[in-house]
């Protein structure tokens, strides 16, 4: 199932779903206050910046992303950049919530002629974790499974916001030759509702559930984007050497679980706080806000620089070799994103120590572009450009 690109109509409908949820969860006065704060940008700043950089500034002086982006992609990313830097996280959280994302997906399905999802998915929850199962045929055992943790700076995001992306990924896995692909999307607790180790322990419980369902770790690929990729790397490090940091974990940290076959990481936030995180003219992330979210995630008991939370700080070769899946890791990231220097450094470290790693640096690319381009790009080829290499890596390594 691959729907068409997001249109301006979709944007209007999204706002229609969003507005009442903001009033319910944030309050009428705060919603109005935030909206009024955004007006100068929407009415003056956005049109001026968009027209100036896109149509007046010489091509070579435009940011690398603007040079390659369509007008619609450029317009939306400018809005996201402003929102990430200026809208409070408790407001931003509503944008990605189930109450907004799920009705919006149903509208998009209806707009494309589907009364219901053509791909089966269902919610799963027990006392330790919750998430969403997506399976081509729920009556048959899957022959491959992606364990996915969403991004959002630990403070926002949900698997429901990623559902269309994951449904598309499942369809492409099916097209690549898998008989019955499956994806489990973890719905972990956001900050400030909980801090570390809650998110890692939920990931451990979710991974154990996937492993018990598949009964073969060699059929599992762990994956995530941004903060979700951080949790995935922490999961791998923990599985490799749980005795090293049991003092930081609760009772669930004592599980013995087999490692997955491979890992696919999209724009991983490998080092939570780093001087190399610098805002760029292309990316929409804001380094200052990221560091604030990182400290909320670490909480008061564990240092934000601890390698278990901040895997980019781990330079223990033996620990990484024990943590790495048998078929290694694939990393996709944008050359212009805030995280790029730290991601590139960790990849170089892995390569220098003979670890299996493949990577793809998208020239002019921004944060989590394989996810964003599915919604924003116009042609089918461009929309699948980020996902297809991921599918091929999984196909090449999990038979």
VEXNUMI-786291 format. One line per field, with one value per atom (N, C-alpha, C): residue number from 1; z, x, y. Coordinates in steps of 0.1 Angstrom, whole numbers, plus 5000, padded with zeros to 4 digits. Example, Ala and Ser with C-alpha at 12.3 -4.5 7.8 and 13.67 -1.06 7.14 Angstrom:
residues 2
nr = [1|1|1|2|2|2] $
up = [5078|5078|5078|5071|5071|5079] $
east = [5132|5123|5132|5128|5137|5129] $
north = [4943|4955|4967|4978|4989|5000] $
This chain:
residues 399
nr = [1|1|1|2|2|2|3|3|3|4|4|4|5|5|5|6|6|6|7|7|7|8|8|8|9|9|9|10|10|10|11|11|11|12|12|12|13|13|13|14|14|14|15|15|15|16|16|16|17|17|17|18|18|18|19|19|19|20|20|20|21|21|21|22|22|22|23|23|23|24|24|24|25|25|25|26|26|26|27|27|27|28|28|28|29|29|29|30|30|30|31|31|31|32|32|32|33|33|33|34|34|34|35|35|35|36|36|36|37|37|37|38|38|38|39|39|39|40|40|40|41|41|41|42|42|42|43|43|43|44|44|44|45|45|45|46|46|46|47|47|47|48|48|48|49|49|49|50|50|50|51|51|51|52|52|52|53|53|53|54|54|54|55|55|55|56|56|56|57|57|57|58|58|58|59|59|59|60|60|60|61|61|61|62|62|62|63|63|63|64|64|64|65|65|65|66|66|66|67|67|67|68|68|68|69|69|69|70|70|70|71|71|71|72|72|72|73|73|73|74|74|74|75|75|75|76|76|76|77|77|77|78|78|78|79|79|79|80|80|80|81|81|81|82|82|82|83|83|83|84|84|84|85|85|85|86|86|86|87|87|87|88|88|88|89|89|89|90|90|90|91|91|91|92|92|92|93|93|93|94|94|94|95|95|95|96|96|96|97|97|97|98|98|98|99|99|99|100|100|100|101|101|101|102|102|102|103|103|103|104|104|104|105|105|105|106|106|106|107|107|107|108|108|108|109|109|109|110|110|110|111|111|111|112|112|112|113|113|113|114|114|114|115|115|115|116|116|116|117|117|117|118|118|118|119|119|119|120|120|120|121|121|121|122|122|122|123|123|123|124|124|124|125|125|125|126|126|126|127|127|127|128|128|128|129|129|129|130|130|130|131|131|131|132|132|132|133|133|133|134|134|134|135|135|135|136|136|136|137|137|137|138|138|138|139|139|139|140|140|140|141|141|141|142|142|142|143|143|143|144|144|144|145|145|145|146|146|146|147|147|147|148|148|148|149|149|149|150|150|150|151|151|151|152|152|152|153|153|153|154|154|154|155|155|155|156|156|156|157|157|157|158|158|158|159|159|159|160|160|160|161|161|161|162|162|162|163|163|163|164|164|164|165|165|165|166|166|166|167|167|167|168|168|168|169|169|169|170|170|170|171|171|171|172|172|172|173|173|173|174|174|174|175|175|175|176|176|176|177|177|177|178|178|178|179|179|179|180|180|180|181|181|181|182|182|182|183|183|183|184|184|184|185|185|185|186|186|186|187|187|187|188|188|188|189|189|189|190|190|190|191|191|191|192|192|192|193|193|193|194|194|194|195|195|195|196|196|196|197|197|197|198|198|198|199|199|199|200|200|200|201|201|201|202|202|202|203|203|203|204|204|204|205|205|205|206|206|206|207|207|207|208|208|208|209|209|209|210|210|210|211|211|211|212|212|212|213|213|213|214|214|214|215|215|215|216|216|216|217|217|217|218|218|218|219|219|219|220|220|220|221|221|221|222|222|222|223|223|223|224|224|224|225|225|225|226|226|226|227|227|227|228|228|228|229|229|229|230|230|230|231|231|231|232|232|232|233|233|233|234|234|234|235|235|235|236|236|236|237|237|237|238|238|238|239|239|239|240|240|240|241|241|241|242|242|242|243|243|243|244|244|244|245|245|245|246|246|246|247|247|247|248|248|248|249|249|249|250|250|250|251|251|251|252|252|252|253|253|253|254|254|254|255|255|255|256|256|256|257|257|257|258|258|258|259|259|259|260|260|260|261|261|261|262|262|262|263|263|263|264|264|264|265|265|265|266|266|266|267|267|267|268|268|268|269|269|269|270|270|270|271|271|271|272|272|272|273|273|273|274|274|274|275|275|275|276|276|276|277|277|277|278|278|278|279|279|279|280|280|280|281|281|281|282|282|282|283|283|283|284|284|284|285|285|285|286|286|286|287|287|287|288|288|288|289|289|289|290|290|290|291|291|291|292|292|292|293|293|293|294|294|294|295|295|295|296|296|296|297|297|297|298|298|298|299|299|299|300|300|300|301|301|301|302|302|302|303|303|303|304|304|304|305|305|305|306|306|306|307|307|307|308|308|308|309|309|309|310|310|310|311|311|311|312|312|312|313|313|313|314|314|314|315|315|315|316|316|316|317|317|317|318|318|318|319|319|319|320|320|320|321|321|321|322|322|322|323|323|323|324|324|324|325|325|325|326|326|326|327|327|327|328|328|328|329|329|329|330|330|330|331|331|331|332|332|332|333|333|333|334|334|334|335|335|335|336|336|336|337|337|337|338|338|338|339|339|339|340|340|340|341|341|341|342|342|342|343|343|343|344|344|344|345|345|345|346|346|346|347|347|347|348|348|348|349|349|349|350|350|350|351|351|351|352|352|352|353|353|353|354|354|354|355|355|355|356|356|356|357|357|357|358|358|358|359|359|359|360|360|360|361|361|361|362|362|362|363|363|363|364|364|364|365|365|365|366|366|366|367|367|367|368|368|368|369|369|369|370|370|370|371|371|371|372|372|372|373|373|373|374|374|374|375|375|375|376|376|376|377|377|377|378|378|378|379|379|379|380|380|380|381|381|381|382|382|382|383|383|383|384|384|384|385|385|385|386|386|386|387|387|387|388|388|388|389|389|389|390|390|390|391|391|391|392|392|392|393|393|393|394|394|394|395|395|395|396|396|396|397|397|397|398|398|398|399|399|399] $
up = [5000|5000|5000|4989|4988|4984|4993|4990|4982|4977|4970|4980|4974|4983|4991|5002|5009|5001|5001|4993|5003|4997|5005|5012|5005|5010|5023|5022|5034|5045|5042|5053|5060|5052|5058|5067|5062|5069|5082|5081|5093|5104|5100|5109|5115|5107|5112|5123|5121|5132|5144|5141|5152|5161|5156|5164|5176|5175|5187|5197|5192|5201|5209|5203|5210|5221|5218|5228|5240|5236|5247|5255|5249|5257|5261|5255|5259|5265|5261|5266|5256|5256|5247|5247|5259|5260|5255|5259|5255|5240|5234|5220|5212|5217|5211|5212|5224|5226|5216|5215|5206|5192|5188|5174|5171|5181|5179|5178|5186|5185|5171|5165|5151|5140|5142|5131|5124|5132|5125|5115|5120|5111|5099|5101|5090|5080|5085|5076|5070|5077|5072|5070|5081|5080|5070|5070|5061|5046|5042|5028|5024|5032|5029|5027|5037|5036|5024|5022|5011|4997|4995|4982|4980|4991|4989|4986|4994|4992|4980|4977|4966|4952|4952|4939|4936|4947|4945|4947|4958|4960|4949|4945|4935|4939|4929|4932|4941|4938|4945|4960|4962|4976|4984|4978|4986|4994|5005|5013|5005|5008|5000|4999|5009|5009|4999|5000|4991|4976|4973|4960|4954|4962|4957|4959|4968|4973|4963|4962|4955|4963|4957|4965|4977|4975|4986|4997|4994|5004|5011|5004|5010|5020|5016|5023|5037|5036|5047|5057|5052|5061|5068|5062|5069|5080|5078|5089|5100|5097|5107|5115|5108|5114|5125|5121|5130|5142|5139|5150|5160|5155|5164|5173|5168|5176|5185|5182|5189|5196|5192|5198|5210|5221|5233|5230|5236|5233|5237|5248|5251|5241|5233|5222|5210|5207|5196|5197|5210|5212|5206|5206|5201|5186|5179|5165|5160|5168|5165|5172|5179|5188|5180|5187|5181|5177|5185|5183|5170|5166|5153|5142|5144|5133|5127|5136|5131|5123|5127|5118|5105|5106|5094|5084|5089|5080|5074|5082|5077|5066|5067|5057|5044|5046|5034|5027|5035|5029|5021|5027|5020|5008|5008|4996|4985|4988|4978|4975|4980|4977|4986|4998|5007|5019|5021|5033|5046|5045|5056|5051|5060|5056|5049|5037|5030|5036|5046|5053|5068|5073|5087|5097|5107|5118|5130|5142|5154|5166|5176|5188|5197|5204|5214|5226|5238|5250|5261|5270|5282|5293|5305|5316|5315|5306|5305|5293|5282|5270|5262|5251|5242|5228|5218|5204|5194|5181|5170|5162|5159|5150|5136|5126|5112|5105|5100|5094|5081|5071|5059|5060|5067|5070|5084|5093|5107|5111|5102|5105|5102|5097|5093|5100|5104|5110|5101|5105|5096|5093|5081|5077|5079|5083|5086|5095|5104|5113|5115|5114|5117|5131|5141|5154|5153|5153|5150|5162|5165|5175|5168|5170|5163|5169|5161|5166|5172|5175|5181|5193|5194|5205|5219|5220|5232|5238|5233|5239|5231|5219|5210|5200|5193|5183|5188|5179|5182|5170|5172|5161|5152|5157|5148|5138|5141|5132|5121|5124|5115|5107|5110|5105|5090|5083|5068|5063|5069|5066|5068|5079|5082|5073|5070|5060|5047|5042|5030|5030|5041|5042|5041|5048|5048|5033|5026|5012|5004|5005|4998|5002|5014|5018|5012|5011|5004|4989|4983|4969|4966|4976|4975|4976|4979|4979|4992|5003|5016|5015|5020|5020|5029|5041|5052|5061|5056|5064|5076|5086|5098|5104|5110|5117|5131|5141|5154|5157|5159|5162|5177|5184|5199|5202|5211|5216|5230|5231|5244|5250|5263|5272|5268|5266|5263|5276|5274|5285|5284|5295|5308|5316|5310|5317|5324|5318|5324|5317|5324|5319|5319|5315|5315|5329|5330|5320|5314|5317|5313|5298|5290|5275|5271|5276|5273|5278|5290|5295|5287|5282|5273|5260|5255|5243|5245|5257|5260|5260|5267|5268|5254|5246|5233|5224|5225|5217|5221|5235|5239|5233|5233|5227|5212|5205|5191|5189|5198|5197|5200|5210|5213|5202|5194|5183|5171|5168|5157|5159|5172|5176|5169|5163|5156|5154|5162|5161|5148|5140|5126|5116|5121|5112|5116|5125|5131|5128|5123|5121|5131|5139|5148|5141|5142|5134|5142|5138|5144|5137|5140|5135|5147|5145|5155|5169|5179|5192|5193|5184|5184|5180|5171|5168|5180|5188|5200|5209|5211|5219|5214|5201|5195|5197|5196|5199|5214|5222|5237|5239|5232|5234|5230|5219|5214|5224|5229|5239|5252|5256|5268|5266|5255|5252|5252|5248|5247|5261|5270|5283|5294|5297|5307|5321|5324|5338|5340|5329|5331|5337|5335|5340|5346|5354|5361|5371|5376|5386|5380|5367|5361|5356|5357|5352|5364|5361|5370|5368|5373|5373|5359|5349|5336|5329|5334|5328|5329|5336|5337|5327|5317|5307|5298|5294|5284|5271|5261|5248|5237|5227|5215|5207|5201|5193|5180|5174|5161|5150|5138|5127|5122|5122|5117|5123|5121|5125|5114|5113|5103|5110|5109|5117|5107|5110|5102|5110|5106|5113|5128|5133|5147|5155|5166|5176|5185|5179|5186|5198|5199|5210|5215|5227|5231|5232|5238|5239|5234|5224|5218|5212|5213|5208|5193|5187|5172|5167|5176|5172|5169|5157|5153|5143|5145|5136|5122|5112|5098|5091|5080|5072|5065|5064|5057|5067|5078|5087|5095|5100|5108|5123|5127|5141|5148|5161|5168|5179|5179|5188|5203|5206|5220|5225|5218|5222|5224|5214|5215|5228|5232|5244|5256|5256|5267|5268|5257|5257|5261|5257|5261|5276|5283|5297|5304|5298|5304|5303|5292|5290|5300|5302|5312|5326|5329|5343|5353|5365|5376|5380|5376|5382|5373|5360|5351|5343|5340|5332|5318|5312|5298|5289|5294|5286|5288|5296|5298|5284|5281|5268|5265|5276|5274|5269|5274|5269|5256|5255|5244|5237|5229|5223|5216|5210|5204|5213|5226|5236|5239|5234|5237|5227|5232|5224|5228|5235|5239|5227|5220|5208|5211|5222|5225|5228|5235|5238|5225|5216|5203|5195|5195|5187|5192|5205|5211|5209|5207|5205|5191|5182|5167|5163|5156|5150|5140|5138|5130|5115|5110|5097|5097|5109|5110|5110|5107|5108|5095|5091|5080|5086|5082|5087|5075|5075|5065|5072|5067|5073|5063|5066|5057|5060|5049|5051|5058|5057|5062|5076|5082|5094|5106|5117|5129|5134|5133|5138|5130|5117|5108|5113|5119|5123|5133|5143|5152|5146|5137|5130|5122|5115|5106|5115|5126|5135|5140|5144|5149|5138|5126|5115|5112|5112|5110|5121|5134|5145|5142|5138|5136|5124|5113|5102|5105|5113|5117|5126|5132|5140|5134|5121|5113|5117|5120|5122|5109|5108|5096|5096|5088|5087|5073|5068|5055|5058|5051|5053|5040|5041|5030|5035|5031|5034|5022|5024|5014|5012|5001|4998|4998|5006|5007|5016|5021|5029|5043|5049|5062|5071|5083|5093|5089|5091|5088|5075|5064|5051|5045|5048|5043|5047|5059|5064|5058|5059|5054|5039|5031|5017|5012|5020|5016|5016|5024|5025|5016|5015|5009|4994|4989|4975|4966|4954|4945|4936|4931|4922|4931|4925|4933|4935|4925|4927|4938|4939|4949|4963|4963|4976|4982|4973|4977|4978|4975|4974|4987|4998|5011|5016|5013|5018|5010|4998|4989|4993|4997|5001|5014|5023|5036|5033|5024|5020|5014|5005|4999|5009|5019|5029|5037|5041|5048|5039|5027|5017|5016|5015|5013|5025|5037|5049|5057|5054|5061|5050|5049|5039|5043] $
east = [5008|5000|5009|5008|5016|5006|5003|4994|5001|4994|5000|5006|5013|5020|5010|5015|5006|5004|4992|4988|4985|4982|4978|4965|4956|4943|4946|4955|4958|4963|4971|4976|4964|4954|4942|4934|4933|4925|4933|4946|4954|4952|4952|4949|4935|4926|4912|4911|4919|4920|4928|4938|4947|4940|4933|4928|4920|4910|4902|4911|4920|4929|4938|4943|4951|4942|4930|4921|4919|4917|4914|4926|4938|4950|4959|4958|4966|4958|4946|4937|4935|4923|4920|4929|4932|4940|4954|4960|4974|4974|4964|4964|4963|4954|4953|4966|4972|4985|4996|4997|5007|5004|4991|4987|4991|4988|4991|5007|5014|5029|5034|5027|5031|5027|5017|5012|5023|5032|5042|5050|5054|5062|5053|5041|5033|5029|5027|5022|5033|5045|5056|5069|5073|5086|5087|5077|5077|5076|5067|5066|5079|5084|5096|5108|5110|5122|5120|5108|5106|5109|5103|5104|5119|5125|5138|5148|5149|5159|5156|5143|5140|5140|5137|5136|5144|5150|5159|5173|5177|5191|5196|5208|5214|5214|5213|5212|5224|5236|5247|5248|5241|5241|5229|5220|5209|5215|5207|5211|5211|5220|5220|5206|5198|5185|5176|5176|5167|5171|5184|5188|5182|5179|5174|5159|5153|5139|5129|5117|5106|5101|5093|5087|5078|5071|5063|5071|5082|5091|5098|5102|5109|5099|5087|5077|5074|5071|5068|5080|5092|5103|5106|5103|5105|5095|5083|5073|5077|5083|5087|5099|5108|5120|5115|5106|5101|5094|5086|5078|5088|5098|5107|5115|5118|5125|5116|5104|5095|5083|5078|5066|5069|5063|5065|5063|5071|5070|5056|5050|5037|5026|5029|5020|5024|5037|5042|5038|5037|5034|5020|5011|4997|4997|5006|5007|5009|5017|5021|5013|5002|4995|4985|4981|4972|4959|4954|4941|4941|4953|4954|4959|4969|4975|4966|4959|4950|4938|4931|4920|4926|4938|4944|4948|4953|4956|4943|4933|4920|4914|4916|4912|4921|4934|4942|4938|4935|4931|4918|4909|4896|4898|4907|4910|4915|4922|4927|4919|4906|4897|4896|4902|4902|4892|4883|4874|4881|4890|4898|4912|4921|4935|4936|4942|4943|4954|4961|4971|4967|4967|4963|4972|4967|4974|4966|4972|4964|4973|4967|4974|4977|4988|4992|4996|4992|4996|4996|5007|5006|5012|5014|5018|5032|5040|5054|5056|5048|5050|5038|5038|5027|5032|5025|5029|5019|5023|5014|5021|5013|5017|5011|5020|5016|5020|5011|5014|5006|5013|5006|4994|4997|4987|4988|4979|4980|4977|4973|4970|4982|4993|5005|5017|5026|5039|5047|5051|5060|5073|5078|5092|5102|5098|5108|5100|5107|5100|5110|5105|5112|5107|5116|5112|5116|5106|5108|5105|5114|5112|5112|5102|5100|5109|5110|5118|5108|5114|5107|5113|5127|5134|5130|5126|5121|5109|5105|5095|5082|5082|5070|5071|5061|5061|5052|5048|5041|5041|5039|5039|5027|5016|5005|5009|5017|5022|5030|5037|5046|5039|5026|5019|5019|5017|5017|5031|5041|5055|5057|5053|5055|5047|5034|5026|5033|5039|5046|5058|5065|5077|5073|5062|5058|5054|5047|5044|5056|5066|5079|5086|5086|5092|5084|5071|5063|5067|5068|5072|5086|5095|5109|5110|5099|5099|5096|5094|5090|5075|5073|5060|5050|5055|5046|5054|5058|5066|5057|5064|5057|5066|5059|5066|5059|5068|5063|5068|5059|5063|5061|5071|5071|5065|5056|5050|5055|5068|5074|5070|5072|5068|5077|5071|5078|5082|5093|5096|5087|5084|5089|5080|5072|5063|5072|5083|5093|5106|5117|5130|5137|5149|5157|5157|5156|5157|5143|5132|5119|5118|5123|5122|5130|5142|5150|5144|5138|5131|5119|5112|5100|5105|5116|5122|5126|5132|5136|5124|5113|5101|5095|5095|5089|5097|5111|5119|5117|5116|5113|5100|5090|5077|5079|5086|5089|5096|5106|5115|5106|5097|5089|5079|5075|5066|5073|5085|5093|5100|5104|5111|5125|5130|5142|5148|5158|5164|5170|5173|5179|5168|5156|5145|5141|5149|5145|5156|5150|5159|5154|5163|5159|5161|5152|5153|5147|5151|5145|5151|5144|5149|5152|5162|5165|5165|5157|5157|5154|5145|5142|5154|5163|5175|5185|5185|5193|5188|5175|5170|5174|5174|5178|5193|5201|5216|5218|5210|5211|5207|5197|5192|5203|5209|5220|5232|5236|5246|5242|5230|5226|5225|5220|5220|5234|5244|5257|5264|5261|5268|5259|5248|5239|5245|5255|5261|5268|5272|5280|5272|5259|5251|5238|5238|5226|5221|5231|5227|5219|5219|5211|5197|5195|5183|5175|5162|5153|5154|5145|5146|5145|5139|5138|5151|5161|5174|5182|5177|5185|5181|5173|5169|5181|5181|5190|5183|5186|5179|5189|5185|5194|5194|5206|5207|5200|5195|5188|5198|5193|5202|5209|5202|5208|5201|5206|5200|5200|5189|5188|5185|5194|5193|5191|5181|5178|5181|5191|5195|5196|5204|5205|5211|5205|5210|5220|5232|5242|5248|5250|5255|5245|5240|5228|5232|5243|5248|5262|5264|5277|5279|5291|5295|5295|5295|5294|5280|5270|5256|5255|5254|5253|5241|5233|5222|5227|5220|5224|5213|5216|5206|5196|5200|5191|5182|5188|5180|5170|5160|5149|5152|5162|5164|5171|5168|5174|5183|5196|5205|5202|5198|5195|5183|5173|5161|5164|5172|5176|5184|5193|5200|5191|5181|5172|5164|5159|5152|5161|5174|5184|5185|5186|5188|5175|5164|5151|5151|5156|5156|5166|5177|5187|5182|5174|5169|5180|5178|5187|5196|5194|5202|5214|5213|5223|5229|5242|5248|5243|5241|5237|5248|5260|5272|5274|5266|5268|5267|5276|5275|5262|5256|5244|5233|5232|5222|5227|5240|5246|5256|5252|5261|5273|5272|5283|5295|5293|5304|5310|5305|5311|5322|5334|5346|5353|5345|5349|5347|5358|5357|5350|5354|5349|5334|5330|5316|5308|5312|5305|5305|5316|5316|5307|5305|5296|5281|5280|5266|5262|5271|5267|5260|5249|5242|5252|5249|5258|5259|5249|5249|5252|5256|5260|5249|5252|5243|5243|5232|5230|5225|5232|5229|5227|5215|5211|5210|5216|5215|5218|5214|5216|5229|5236|5248|5246|5234|5232|5225|5223|5215|5224|5218|5226|5234|5229|5236|5247|5248|5257|5272|5278|5292|5294|5285|5286|5283|5273|5270|5282|5288|5299|5311|5313|5324|5322|5310|5307|5309|5304|5306|5321|5329|5343|5350|5345|5350|5347|5335|5331|5339|5340|5348|5363|5369|5383|5385|5375|5376|5370|5369|5365|5351|5342|5328|5320|5310|5302|5292|5294|5285|5285|5273|5270|5264|5267|5261|5257|5248|5244|5242|5251|5250|5243|5231|5224|5229|5235|5240|5229|5230|5219|5208|5209|5198|5197|5185|5183|5178|5175|5172|5160|5162|5152|5145|5152|5146|5140|5145|5137|5123|5120|5106|5099|5105|5098|5095|5105|5103|5091|5087|5076|5063|5062|5051|5052|5064|5065|5069|5076|5081|5069|5070|5059|5059|5070|5070|5072|5067|5067|5082|5090|5104|5111|5109|5115|5109|5096|5090|5096|5099|5105|5120|5126|5141|5147|5141|5147|5144|5133|5129|5135|5137|5141|5155|5165|5178|5176|5167|5165|5159|5150|5144|5154|5163|5173|5183|5187|5196|5190|5177|5170|5170|5166|5165|5178|5189|5202|5207|5202|5208|5199|5186|5176|5169|5172|5166|5153] $
north = [4988|5000|5012|5020|5032|5043|5052|5063|5074|5084|5095|5105|5115|5124|5133|5138|5148|5160|5165|5177|5188|5200|5212|5209|5201|5197|5189|5179|5171|5180|5190|5199|5206|5210|5217|5208|5195|5185|5182|5181|5178|5188|5201|5212|5211|5206|5205|5194|5183|5173|5178|5186|5190|5200|5210|5221|5217|5208|5204|5196|5189|5181|5190|5201|5211|5217|5221|5227|5217|5204|5194|5192|5190|5186|5197|5209|5220|5231|5233|5243|5254|5260|5270|5282|5287|5299|5297|5286|5283|5281|5274|5272|5285|5294|5307|5315|5314|5321|5316|5303|5298|5301|5301|5305|5319|5328|5342|5345|5337|5338|5334|5325|5319|5329|5338|5346|5354|5361|5369|5361|5349|5340|5335|5331|5326|5337|5349|5360|5368|5369|5377|5369|5363|5356|5345|5336|5325|5329|5338|5342|5349|5358|5366|5356|5347|5338|5329|5324|5314|5321|5332|5339|5344|5349|5354|5343|5333|5322|5314|5312|5303|5309|5322|5329|5341|5346|5358|5355|5348|5345|5335|5338|5329|5314|5306|5291|5286|5290|5285|5290|5301|5306|5301|5293|5287|5276|5272|5261|5248|5239|5226|5219|5220|5214|5221|5234|5242|5240|5238|5236|5223|5213|5201|5199|5207|5205|5211|5205|5211|5223|5232|5242|5237|5227|5221|5216|5208|5203|5214|5224|5236|5243|5245|5252|5245|5232|5224|5223|5221|5220|5233|5245|5258|5259|5254|5254|5244|5233|5223|5229|5236|5242|5252|5260|5270|5264|5254|5247|5240|5234|5226|5236|5248|5258|5266|5268|5277|5272|5261|5256|5247|5249|5241|5226|5217|5203|5197|5202|5196|5200|5210|5214|5205|5204|5196|5182|5177|5163|5160|5169|5167|5165|5172|5170|5156|5148|5135|5124|5128|5119|5110|5100|5090|5097|5107|5113|5122|5126|5134|5125|5117|5110|5099|5092|5081|5086|5096|5102|5107|5113|5118|5107|5096|5085|5079|5078|5073|5083|5096|5105|5102|5101|5098|5085|5075|5062|5064|5072|5074|5082|5092|5100|5092|5081|5072|5060|5060|5050|5038|5039|5028|5032|5023|5025|5021|5012|5007|5003|5002|4999|4985|4985|4972|4963|4968|4960|4959|4947|4944|4951|4958|4962|4962|4960|4960|4965|4970|4975|4963|4964|4953|4960|4955|4961|4950|4951|4944|4953|4948|4957|4963|4958|4962|4972|4971|4979|4979|4987|4987|4990|4987|4990|4986|4986|4983|4972|4961|4951|4954|4953|4954|4941|4933|4920|4918|4913|4911|4901|4889|4879|4875|4880|4878|4863|4855|4841|4832|4838|4831|4836|4828|4832|4841|4853|4861|4855|4858|4853|4863|4876|4886|4896|4902|4912|4924|4936|4948|4953|4954|4960|4975|4984|4998|5007|5016|5027|5040|5048|5060|5072|5082|5094|5104|5116|5127|5133|5132|5138|5133|5121|5115|5122|5133|5142|5142|5137|5137|5126|5124|5113|5101|5093|5080|5071|5058|5049|5052|5059|5062|5072|5082|5092|5085|5074|5067|5056|5054|5043|5042|5053|5052|5049|5054|5051|5036|5030|5016|5007|5011|5003|5003|5014|5014|5005|5006|4997|4983|4979|4965|4961|4970|4967|4965|4973|4971|4958|4955|4942|4930|4931|4921|4920|4932|4932|4927|4928|4923|4908|4901|4886|4880|4887|4881|4876|4864|4859|4866|4868|4874|4883|4895|4904|4910|4914|4920|4932|4941|4952|4954|4955|4958|4972|4982|4996|4998|5001|5003|5017|5017|5030|5032|5038|5040|5053|5054|5065|5077|5089|5101|5108|5117|5126|5138|5145|5143|5133|5125|5115|5105|5101|5092|5094|5090|5092|5078|5078|5065|5059|5046|5036|5031|5038|5034|5030|5039|5037|5024|5022|5011|4998|4998|4986|4983|4993|4990|4984|4989|4983|4969|4966|4952|4943|4948|4940|4938|4949|4947|4938|4939|4930|4916|4913|4900|4894|4903|4899|4895|4903|4900|4887|4886|4873|4861|4862|4851|4848|4858|4856|4850|4855|4850|4837|4835|4823|4821|4832|4831|4845|4848|4862|4865|4855|4857|4862|4863|4868|4882|4888|4901|4912|4923|4935|4946|4951|4962|4976|4985|4997|5009|5021|5033|5045|5056|5069|5079|5087|5097|5092|5097|5092|5077|5072|5058|5050|5055|5048|5048|5058|5058|5047|5045|5035|5021|5020|5007|5004|5014|5012|5009|5016|5013|4998|4994|4980|4970|4973|4964|4964|4975|4976|4968|4970|4963|4948|4943|4929|4923|4931|4926|4924|4933|4933|4938|4931|4936|4937|4929|4930|4943|4950|4962|4973|4973|4985|4981|4970|4966|4976|4984|4994|5005|5006|5016|5011|4998|4992|4986|4984|4978|4962|4955|4940|4935|4942|4937|4938|4944|4945|4933|4922|4910|4899|4903|4893|4889|4876|4871|4869|4877|4877|4876|4868|4867|4880|4883|4895|4893|4905|4904|4902|4899|4896|4908|4920|4932|4944|4956|4969|4978|4986|4997|5009|5019|5031|5043|5052|5063|5076|5083|5096|5094|5084|5081|5093|5095|5105|5098|5097|5088|5094|5107|5114|5124|5122|5131|5145|5148|5162|5163|5172|5173|5187|5192|5205|5205|5193|5191|5193|5194|5196|5211|5215|5229|5230|5240|5243|5246|5241|5243|5250|5256|5264|5254|5241|5232|5224|5220|5211|5218|5210|5216|5214|5206|5204|5216|5218|5229|5223|5225|5219|5222|5234|5238|5230|5229|5221|5206|5201|5187|5184|5193|5191|5191|5200|5201|5187|5182|5169|5158|5158|5148|5148|5159|5160|5155|5158|5152|5137|5132|5117|5111|5117|5111|5111|5122|5123|5127|5124|5128|5117|5105|5093|5090|5093|5088|5100|5100|5111|5111|5122|5123|5118|5117|5112|5098|5091|5076|5069|5060|5053|5045|5041|5033|5042|5055|5064|5071|5073|5081|5072|5063|5053|5058|5071|5077|5079|5079|5080|5067|5056|5043|5040|5039|5036|5023|5015|5002|4992|4988|4980|4967|4960|4947|4948|4958|4960|4961|4970|4972|4959|4951|4939|4929|4929|4920|4924|4937|4943|4942|4943|4943|4931|4932|4920|4913|4900|4892|4898|4904|4910|4925|4930|4944|4954|4966|4977|4986|4991|5000|5014|5024|5038|5047|5053|5063|5077|5087|5100|5111|5123|5134|5142|5146|5154|5167|5173|5186|5186|5174|5174|5177|5181|5185|5173|5161|5150|5144|5149|5143|5142|5152|5150|5138|5137|5126|5112|5112|5099|5095|5104|5101|5096|5102|5098|5084|5080|5067|5057|5060|5051|5048|5059|5057|5049|5050|5042|5027|5025|5011|5005|5013|5008|5006|5015|5013|5001|4996|4984|4972|4972|4960|4955|4964|4960|4961|4953|4953|4965|4975|4986|4991|4994|5000|5014|5024|5037|5044|5053|5061|5076|5084|5099|5106|5111|5118|5132|5135|5149|5159|5169|5179|5174|5162|5156|5162|5161|5166|5155|5158|5147|5138|5125|5115|5117|5120|5123|5110|5098|5086|5086|5091|5092|5103|5115|5127|5127|5122|5123|5114|5104|5096|5105|5114|5123|5135|5140|5154|5153|5143|5143|5140|5144|5143|5130|5126|5115|5102|5091|5078|5074|5076|5073|5080|5094|5102|5098|5095|5091|5078|5069|5056|5056|5067|5068|5064|5069|5066|5052|5047|5033|5022|5023|5012|5007|5016|5010|5003|5007|5000|4986|4985|4972|4963|4969|4961|4955|4963|4959|4947|4948|4937|4925|4927|4916|4908|4916|4910|4902|4905|4900|4891|4891|4882|4874|4861|4853|4847] $
